[in-house]
Amino acid sequence: MPHRLGRLLRPGRHALLAAAAAAALVVGPLALAAPATATTATATASATALARPNFQTPLACGETWNANTRTNHNPQNSVDFQRSGALGRATLASASGTVTTVRDLGGTSYGRYIVIDHGDGWTSLYAHLASFNVSVGQRVTVGQRIGSVGSTGGSTGPHLHYEQRSGGSAVRVIVNGLAIRYFGNTTVTSSNGCGGGGEATGTVRTAGPALTVRAQPTTASAAVGSRANGSTVTIQCQVRGQSVTGTYGTSDLWDYIGSGYIADAYVYTGSDGQVAPTC
Ligand SMILES: [Zn+2]
């Protein structure tokens, strides 16, 4: 039953979990050799505050789950999403990104699990899955189905083991702005995948420095953050602004990524044109 799940994962097996996840870390793409004007780039990549993705509940729209945390969970900041009838329910990407791990560890630890890289050192991990819907290298958007809830690995009852990681370390989970209670239980109703979406995913490509996020679609406006070279961004909408010359030529298109605007001339989207709705 769901409320007995607190003891399902034996501590002894969890050292293996952390080791497996660490081994799965992927180094970011190499910087391009192509020159890029520094108009919108900063030289302070290492000093950048890394933007946390707006993670959503990794479960289907409208479903209510119990988010259980406990001191003997490993990593301790992991969340077990539990409910009756959990088996086979959709597991959704909690933020857009690139799938870096799709692995089956057999009857121990995470069992079948997936890791998604969201850029800026942020990843999310989904374990004990019954089945997979994605493969390594695949781009996924928030709300996209990546697998099914299961009970594989070191689990004795269907539930979703979920982690949010920054720099490889599990951090306390926040979904849709809701901070999960540590330690105890939080009732969560997912709104992931409820909207029509229309957003797109891109990858920041500079000559190396981080790309500045601006308050408005012009380099003269305030810097409100930055995104590292190689990081994945979710483009909510796009607008025409100042013309900027970057890695991908000259363009007046700017991408709104939630916290502000970045010049599309530095973002690989697979198209020189508009790929998301107009802001
Ligand atoms: Zn767990």
Boltz pocket constraint, residues with backbone or C-beta under 6 A from the ligand:
constraints:
  - pocket:
      binder: B
      contacts: [[A, 9], [A, 73], [A, 78], [A, 79], [A, 80], [A, 160], [A, 161], [A, 162]]
      max_distance: 6.0
